[in-house]
């Protein structure tokens, strides 16, 4: 009993977070390119898109799926929350799927592209010999609400008067960018 209490006090900062955003996608979700496929049929199959943008001879819609795992463990030698010495380990992993479908002005599919990847999202270790709290991994920008929850409501609001509205990363007219793109690249570099 005493050993269990001591272990619980030592391992006072252990967390596991699991996030799943969107619906699983696959390259077989849409019929092959030999079939004529309309916007209405694509929306029946995939549901509302997460991103939308104008394109040269039509427009593009994008759907995404994310599965994110974040683990951290901490060992503290402090008493009653005072960190005299703490050691922390953290790790994060991301799995993503992205489907981009291009339509012509007649609302017919002209092409589709599917991408899947699975990568480490970060990690690290820390030893703190004094008071303090360090976050070793941060996936906060990846687990925000899916973009279609925001742009649907935004369409009901008055039009914004921003300089770069056509370059918005989720509903602009200059292309689409995936979640997690660094702020200095892609559409965000114009802001």
C-alpha positions as CSV (number, residue, x, y, z in Angstrom):
1,X,0.0,0.0,0.0
2,X,2.7,2.4,1.0
3,X,4.7,1.6,-2.1
4,X,1.6,2.4,-4.3
5,X,1.2,5.8,-2.6
6,X,4.9,6.6,-3.1
7,X,4.7,5.6,-6.8
8,X,1.6,7.7,-7.3
9,X,3.3,10.7,-5.7
10,X,6.5,10.2,-7.8
11,X,4.5,9.7,-11.1
12,X,2.4,12.8,-10.5
13,X,2.4,14.2,-14.0
14,X,1.5,11.4,-16.4
15,X,-0.9,12.2,-19.3
16,X,-2.1,10.5,-22.4
17,X,-4.2,12.5,-24.9
18,X,-5.8,11.0,-28.0
19,X,-7.5,13.1,-30.7
20,X,-9.5,12.0,-33.7
21,X,-10.7,14.8,-36.1
22,X,-12.7,14.2,-39.2
23,X,-13.8,11.0,-40.8
24,X,-11.4,8.3,-42.1
25,X,-10.6,8.7,-45.8
26,X,-9.3,6.4,-48.5
27,X,-8.3,6.6,-52.1
28,X,-11.2,4.3,-53.0
29,X,-13.7,6.7,-51.5
30,X,-14.5,8.1,-55.0
31,X,-15.2,6.0,-58.1
32,X,-12.3,5.9,-60.6
33,X,-11.7,8.7,-63.1
34,X,-13.5,6.9,-65.9
35,X,-16.9,7.7,-64.4
36,X,-18.5,11.1,-64.6
37,X,-18.9,12.3,-61.0
38,X,-21.0,15.3,-60.0
39,X,-20.5,17.6,-57.0
40,X,-23.8,16.3,-55.5
41,X,-22.6,12.7,-55.6
42,X,-19.2,13.6,-54.0
43,X,-21.0,15.5,-51.2
44,X,-23.3,12.4,-50.7
45,X,-20.2,10.2,-50.4
46,X,-17.9,12.5,-48.3
47,X,-20.1,15.0,-46.6
48,X,-19.3,18.7,-46.3
49,X,-15.8,19.7,-47.3
50,X,-13.3,21.0,-44.7
51,X,-11.6,23.4,-47.1
52,X,-12.7,25.1,-50.3
53,X,-11.0,27.4,-52.8
54,X,-11.4,28.8,-56.3
55,X,-9.2,27.4,-59.0
56,X,-8.4,28.5,-62.6
57,X,-11.2,26.6,-64.4
58,X,-13.4,25.8,-61.4
59,X,-12.7,25.1,-57.7
60,X,-11.2,22.6,-55.3
61,X,-12.7,21.0,-52.2
62,X,-10.6,19.2,-49.5
63,X,-11.4,16.7,-46.8
64,X,-9.0,15.8,-44.0
65,X,-8.7,13.2,-41.2
66,X,-6.3,13.4,-38.2
67,X,-5.4,11.0,-35.5
68,X,-3.0,12.5,-32.9
69,X,-1.4,10.8,-29.9
70,X,0.3,12.8,-27.2
71,X,2.0,11.1,-24.2
72,X,4.0,12.6,-21.3
73,X,5.3,11.2,-18.1
74,X,6.8,13.1,-15.2
75,X,8.7,12.1,-12.1
76,X,8.8,14.6,-9.3
77,X,10.8,14.4,-6.1
78,X,8.9,17.3,-4.6
79,X,6.5,17.3,-1.6
80,X,2.9,18.6,-1.9
81,X,3.3,20.1,-5.4
82,X,6.7,21.7,-4.8
83,X,9.0,20.6,-7.6
84,X,12.4,20.3,-6.0
85,X,13.5,18.1,-8.8
86,X,11.4,16.9,-11.7
87,X,12.1,14.9,-14.8
88,X,9.8,14.8,-17.7
89,X,9.5,12.9,-21.0
90,X,7.1,13.7,-23.8
91,X,6.2,12.3,-27.2
92,X,3.6,13.1,-29.9
93,X,2.7,11.2,-33.1
94,X,0.3,12.3,-35.9
95,X,-1.4,10.3,-38.6
96,X,-3.2,12.3,-41.4
97,X,-5.2,11.7,-44.5
98,X,-6.0,14.4,-47.1
99,X,-8.3,14.2,-50.1
100,X,-8.3,17.0,-52.6
101,X,-11.0,17.0,-55.4
102,X,-10.9,19.4,-58.3
103,X,-14.2,20.4,-60.1
104,X,-14.8,22.3,-63.3
105,X,-17.4,25.1,-63.6
106,X,-20.1,22.5,-64.6
107,X,-19.6,20.9,-61.1
108,X,-18.0,17.7,-62.5
109,X,-14.9,16.1,-60.9
110,X,-11.9,16.6,-63.1
111,X,-9.3,15.0,-60.7
112,X,-8.7,13.9,-57.2
113,X,-5.5,13.4,-55.1
114,X,-5.2,11.4,-51.9
115,X,-2.3,11.6,-49.4
116,X,-1.6,9.7,-46.2
117,X,1.2,10.1,-43.8
118,X,2.3,9.1,-40.3
119,X,5.0,11.1,-38.5
120,X,6.4,12.0,-35.2
121,X,5.1,15.4,-34.1
122,X,7.7,16.1,-31.5
123,X,9.1,15.1,-28.2
124,X,11.7,15.7,-25.6
125,X,13.1,15.4,-22.1
126,X,13.6,17.8,-19.3
127,X,15.2,17.9,-15.9
128,X,14.1,20.8,-13.7
129,X,16.1,21.4,-10.5
130,X,13.8,24.1,-9.3
131,X,10.2,25.3,-9.5
132,X,8.7,25.3,-12.9
133,X,6.6,23.6,-15.5
134,X,7.8,22.8,-19.0
135,X,5.6,21.5,-21.8
136,X,7.6,19.2,-24.0
137,X,5.1,18.6,-26.7
138,X,2.3,20.9,-28.0
139,X,-0.2,19.8,-30.5
140,X,-2.7,22.6,-29.7
141,X,-2.7,24.0,-33.2
142,X,-3.5,20.6,-34.6
143,X,-6.5,19.8,-32.5
144,X,-8.5,22.9,-33.1
145,X,-12.1,22.5,-34.5
146,X,-12.2,21.3,-38.1
147,X,-12.3,24.3,-40.5
148,X,-15.8,23.6,-41.9
149,X,-17.3,24.4,-38.4
150,X,-15.9,27.9,-38.8
151,X,-16.4,28.8,-42.5
152,X,-20.0,27.7,-42.5
153,X,-20.9,30.2,-39.8
154,X,-18.6,32.9,-41.3
155,X,-20.7,32.8,-44.5
156,X,-23.7,34.1,-42.5
157,X,-21.8,37.1,-41.2
158,X,-21.1,40.4,-43.0
159,X,-18.3,40.2,-45.5
160,X,-14.9,41.0,-43.8
161,X,-12.9,44.0,-45.0
162,X,-9.4,42.3,-44.9
163,X,-6.6,42.8,-47.4
164,X,-5.8,39.1,-47.7
165,X,-9.3,37.5,-47.7
166,X,-8.7,35.8,-51.1
167,X,-5.7,34.1,-49.5
168,X,-7.4,32.6,-46.5
169,X,-6.0,29.0,-46.0
170,X,-9.5,27.4,-45.6
171,X,-12.0,29.4,-47.8
172,X,-9.9,31.7,-50.0
173,X,-9.5,31.9,-53.7
174,X,-5.7,31.3,-53.9
175,X,-5.4,27.7,-52.9
176,X,-5.8,25.4,-49.9
177,X,-3.3,24.5,-47.2
178,X,-3.3,21.6,-44.8
179,X,-3.6,21.9,-41.0
180,X,-0.2,22.1,-39.3
181,X,1.5,24.1,-42.1
182,X,4.1,26.5,-40.4
183,X,2.9,30.1,-40.3
184,X,5.8,31.4,-42.4
185,X,4.9,29.2,-45.4
186,X,1.8,28.7,-47.6
187,X,-1.2,31.0,-47.5
188,X,-0.2,32.3,-44.0
189,X,3.0,33.9,-45.3
190,X,0.8,36.6,-46.9
191,X,-0.7,37.8,-43.6
